[in-house]
């Protein structure tokens, strides 16, 4: 089985399946298709399936033209039907792994995916999990479900974990450019996974086990979360001391060694940074270990939307206004620059908190035409001189690059810049406030 699958991969005759066609899965599926593999994407979202088969991309990092080419030449198709698994030689799982309301891991999407896969898996197939999760998931969850079907590792299937490292909107590092960490449950699984991924990515780094690979992913994002928590705390400290935290950071980063700059902001967003560290701390508790740095950083980062709302109130008070009945225009609601992803975006909480205080909120985001604030849906307004001038305060939450900041600065009465995107507008400091 091992040698047969190796040969199929090297000859690009292996049929590759990608389960979950979101911001991780779709770029990966397109990359394999561009490399000459036949690819079948599986997703339960009918809109995504229809969009792919109609050659229309819904992921900014996947140009519609690239998608059209691989769909039209028969290299890629999408389906909702898990029976397609029977045609696959390798399956890559890229489903979401959110948190429950209790802040505990929700791996129900992984359970559902592997259960459906196991019903149709043919012998000799490689299964690779990319969904971020706690160390131990691949061996403790996926392997037992597959073995319940009477399948044996290294005989009937191969199993590995390879953490996704996608950075949406990053023009320099696309899927193929980012080194891939691979950890198999067995040596044979590692060998096959390394061979499969090396067909489409620049470099593959094998590690000794799936658990090591799982830990690599949560450590990478915990590193960022903790350091962002540190700089957010520094921002709170500087605010009390009357110092400009941005000036402090700019000066500190001139040190050529031993320092890496991180920047404060209105809070953490996206699928990874607010969530992955809590997967690790939850897992640590099962070993009787308290991850104090992780929990503290999460607490500090989670409090930043409240800080933004408090400072907005302070800045309005300086102008003789209260938050109640003030007209506030929010610029950018996506979780990061130049993406259309709202997951865990701090803008959602900031808007809700301001509305609870009686503010009248409008927003503009060129990437997010509508947002669901439950129970209502609000739409992005056009960014016009009138829209800016009529606002009592403009809050920049996401620093999209295609916003006309010159126009905003010239026409706004008051701007709260949470991203320091207006750092070069030195002649308008009286109206620009920063974290």
N, C-alpha and C positions, 0 to 999 in steps of 0.2 A: 504493500500500500504506500509506504513511504517513498520508495523509488519511483513508483508510477506517478504519484502526485508531483514529485520533483520534476520529472520529465515534462509533465503537462504545463507546469508553471514556466519552465525555461523555454518551452516551445510556444508559450502564450496560447495554449489550447485549453487551459483551465478556465472554467466559467466562474466568475467572481460575483458574489452576492453582497450587497450592502443593505443592512436592515436599519432603517431610520435615515431619512433623506433631508436632514436639516443642515445647519451651517457646517457640520463636520462631515456627514455622510455624503451629501451631494457633491461637494468638491472632490472627495476621495473617489466616488464612483466615476466622475468625469475623467479624473486623472488615469484610472485604470483603463477606461475606454479609449482615451487618447493614446495609451501605450500599446494598444492592440488587443486587449482582452475583451471578451464578450462579458458584459456586466448586466446583472438584473438587480434593480433596486426595489426594495420592499418597504412600503409604508402604509399604515392604515388610514392616513389622511388622503381622502379621495381627491381633494383639490391639488395636493402636491403631485399625485400620480398623474392626473390629467394634465397638469402644467408641464411636467417633464415630457410626457408623450406628445404634447403639442409644441414642444421645443421652446418653451417660455421659462426662463430662469426666474426664480423668486429669491435667489441668494445673490447679493451684490458682488461677492467674490467670484461668481461663476457667470461670465458674460453669456448672454443668450446665444450669441453666434457660436461659441464653443460648444454649448449644449446642443444646438441644432445640428452641428456637424456629426457628433457621435450618435445622436438619435437617428438622423437620416441615413447614416451608413450602417445602421443595424448593430452598432456596438453597445448601445445602452437602451434599455427599456425599463419602465417602472410598472409595478403591480401591487395590489392589496392582498393578493392570494399567496399564502405561505406554501401552497403546493409547489410553487416554483423552486423551493429549497431542494427538491429531488433532482434538479438539473445542475446544482452547484457543486463545485469542487472546493471552494473556499468561501467562507461567510464571515463578514466583518460586521459586528454589532455596534451601532452608533446611536443608541436611543438615549433619551434624557434621564438624568438621575437627580431629581429635585429633592428638597427637604420637605418633610411633613410640617404641619403647623406646630408640632411639638419640638421642632429643630432636630428631628431624627432622620436618618437617611430613608429615602423612598426609592427602593429598587424594584418597584412593581413593574416598571417598563422592561427591566432586564428579565425578571421572572417570566413575563408574558412572551417576550421575544424568544427566549431559549426554550420555553415549553412548546411554542409553535414550531420552532426549528426542529426540535427533537422528534416530532411526529412524522417528519418527512425527510430527515437526514439520511443520505446514502452513505454507505461505508467508505472510509478513506477520505473523509472531508476534514478540512482544517477550519476550526472555529476560532475567531479572534475577537475579543471584547475590547472596545475602545472607550466605552462609556466610563467616565470618572466615577470611582467608587472607593470604598474602604479596602485596605489590604486584606486579602483572604477571599474576596468575593468569587473570583474565577474558580478556585478549587472548592470552596464551601457551598457555592450556589449552582454554578453552571455544570461542573463535573457530575455531581450527584443526579441532577435532572437528566442529563444525557445517559448516565449509567442505569437509571431506572428503566430505560427502554431496552436494557440488555446489551448496551454497547460498551466496549472496553477501550480505554485510552491506549493509544499507540497501535491498537489493532483495528478498531473500527472508526476511530476519530482522533484528531489531534486538537489540542486546546492551548491557547495563549492569550496573554494580555498585552496590548500596546496602547499606551496613553495617547489620546489626541492632544495635539499642541497647536490647534488652529488659533490664529490671531486675526479675527475679522477686520477687514479694511486695511490690513498691512500689505502695502504694495511691494515691499522687498521680499518678505517671506511668505510664499504660497505653500500649499500642501507639499509639493515636490521638493521644496528647498529646505524644509525643516527636518533635522535628524530625527529618526524614529527609534525609540526604546522598545525592545522586545523582550518579553519574559514568558517562556513556555512552562506548562505544568510538568513537561518532561523534556529531555534533551532533544528528542525527535521533533517535538512540537516547536521548540525554539528554533531548530534548524529550518523547519518548513516556513515558519512565520518570517524568519530573517530573509529567506529566499523570496517569499511573496512580496514583502514590502520593498525589497531592494530593486524590484522591477519598476518602481514609480517614485522612490524618494532618493535623495542624494546620498544619504548615509544611514546605516542601521546599526544600532548599538545593542547587542544582546546582553542580558543580565542573567543572573543565576536562577531566577524563579519568577513566576507570575506575581507573587507577593511583593518582590522587590520592585517590579515594574509598576505595580499599583501604588506603592509608597512613593516612587519617584514623582508621579503625577500630583498626588496630594501635597507632597513636600514643595514642589515648584510653586504651586499657588498659595500655599501657606506662607512661604517665604515672602511673597509679594504682599499678602494680606497683613502680615505682622509688621512689615516695614511701612506700609501705608498707614497702619494704625499708629505707628510711632510718629510719622510726620504729621498726621492729623492731630495727635496729642501735642506735638510741638506747635502747631498752628493755634490751638486753644491756649497754650501757654503764652505764645507771642502776643495774642490778642489781649491777654490780661496785662502784659508788660509794656504794651504800646509799641511792639516791634513789628516789622514787616517780615513775615515768615518767608516770603518769596525772595527777598534780598538775602536773607540768611542762607537759603538753599543755594542760590546762585554763587555766593561767595564760597560756600563749603565745597561745592563740586569742582572748584579749581584745583583741589588737591588731587594729584595724579595717581594716588594709590590709596587703598584702604577705605574708599568712600564710593558709594553708588547713590545717585540722587533719586529720591522718590518725592512725589508731590501731593499736597493735600487736595481735598475736593469735597463735594457735597455729599459724598457717601459712595459705597461700592455697589456696582451693578454687574449684570451679566450672569451667565450660568455658573461661572467658575469661582471667582474670588470670594463672593459672599457665602458660598456653599461648601466648596471642597475642604476648607480647613475644619469645618464642623463635622464632616465625615471622618476626618482623622481624629479629632478630639473625642467623638462618640466611640470610635473603635478603641482608642486608648483607655477609656473608662472600663471597657470589658476586661482589660488587663490590670485594673486597679490603679491606673495612672491618670493623674489630673494634668491636662495640658493647659497650664495657666497662661502662658504667653498667647496661645491661640484664642482662648476664651476672652482674654482682656482685649486683644486686638479687635475681635469681632464686636465686642461691646462698644469700643470707641468708634469704630467705623459705622456701626448701626445708629449711633447717636448723632452723626453729622447732619442728617436732614433736620433734626430738631435745632441744632446750632444755626443752620442756615435760616430757618424760620425766625428764630430769636433775633438774629442779627438784622434780618429784613425789617422786623418791628423796630429795632433801634434806629436804623437808617431812616425809616419813615418818620419816626418821632422827631429826629433832628430837623425834618422838613415841616414839622407841625402837623403831621398826619398820623392816624392810627392805622393798624392793619385792617380793621373793620371798614368795609365799603371802599377800600383802596383798590384801584385798578392795577393789576399786576400782569405783566407780559413775561411769560417764561420762554426763553430761547433754548431750544434743544431739550428733548425728553428721552431720546434713546440713551442706553446705558453708557455708550462711548461714542467718540467722534466718528462721523461718516459711516454709521451702520443704521439699520432699521430695526434693531433688536431692543425690545422694551423690558426684557426679563430682569427682574430685580432692580430696575432703574430707580435711583434715588429721587428722580423727578416725580414719580408717582406719589411717594409719601410726602414730599414737600408740597405738592399741589393740594393733597388732601388735608394736610395740616393747616395750610393757609386758608383753605375754604372753611375749615372748622372755626377759624378765627374771624370769618366774615369777609374775607377778601374776595374780589371778583377776578377770576383767573381766565386768561386766554393764553394760548401757546402757539409757537411757530416751530415746526421742525420739518425741513425739506425731505426727510427720510421716513417720517411717521405721519401719514395723512390723518389718521384717527387713533385715538387711544381709549381703552375701556377702563373707566374709573369705578365701575360697579356702584350703583346700578345704572349709571348713565355713560354714554359714549360722547366724547367731545372731539371736535375736528380742529386741525391746524388752521390758523388764520394766515392770510397773506402778510408778508413782512413789508409794510408800507410806511412812509413817513408819518401818516396819520395814525396808524396802529401804534407806532413807537411813541409819538408825541402825546397821545391820549393816555398813556399809561403813567401811573404815579411812580412805578418802579419797574425796571426791566431786570430780570434775574437770568444770568447766563449759567445754565446748568450743564449743557453739553456744548463743547466748543467745535461745532461743525465748521469745516473749512469753506463751505460755499455760502456762508452768511455775510451780508454786506455790513461789516462792523463799522465802517466809516459812516454810513448812513445812520446806524443805530446811535453812535456816539454823538453825532451832530444834532439829533432830534430828541434824544431821551432827556427826561428831567433828572432821573436818578438811575444808576446802573449798579447792580450787585454782581460782580464778576467772580464767580466761584472757581474759575479755571485759570485766571491770570492771562486770558487771551488778549486783553487790552493793555498789556504791559508797555507797549510802545506809544500809547496815546497820552503822552506826558503833559500835554497842554489842557487836558480835561480832567485833571485829578480831582477837582472839586465835586464832580458829579459821579466819579467812578469809585466804588467801594470794593474792597477785596476781603477774602477770608484772612 
